[in-house]
Amino acid sequence: MAEGIFFDIQRFAVYDGPGIRTTVFLKGCPLNCLWCHNPEGIALYPQPFKRKINLNGKEEWVEEISGRRASSAEVMEIIARDLLFYEESGGGVTFSGGEPLQQPEFLLDLINRCKQLGIHTAVDTSGHARKDVFLEVAANTELLLFDVKAIDNRKHVEFTGIGNELILENLLALNQTRPPVHIRIPVIPGFNSNPEEVKEICRILLSARAKIEAIFLLPYHRLGRNKYEGLDLKPPPVFSSGETPVRIQELVGIFEDAGFFVKIGG
């Protein structure tokens, strides 16, 4: 039985794959994206975290720990509570983060346990993981949610803290025998919201052999900024969102003209 660390489990989720789902957020991420709205998922260990709540009309800070060590059996006990909803809605479980591939043994054990119960699985990944780990997870899950942020490596380093060589290598290693893939692109003003960068992403996706079922364009938002204060971290920059609504339909058109099915939002 594997053990790992998660920082949240959201039941009745409807954005991270088909149907009604449970999303399990595993801790640990090699990226440090400037727009990250789950900064409590970056460190691969439990950490002190203050959460702001409204109590009797006043804002108060509540101290807690972000991250809980648990066995795969303990997590499955929570997942299995909603078996009926998965069956009725065509839903299942999505493993997200952080970066779930940072805990491969834990992740694979959970995926296999879900399979034994007939629960559909999806994995939401940045693609930054050892190729052997990435391909093993891809071969075992039923849906891959793959984040593509930019093709320009210099910009990728500037805005996420790491290069994208391994990410693109893993994307291009997928083939028609692997699971269906949903490409998820956070549209960040000043980073990848211009047509030129999106055309480069489109070019790479057209060269991939993966079974790309859909592309999801995720408009920039500022949710989660208060979490940085709760972690005693410097808040990220605020990107101007003015151009995103204007550009989004143009970006949709680029992918649709290339033959992809596109949706806005998760």
Disulfide bonds with the S-S distance in Angstrom:
none
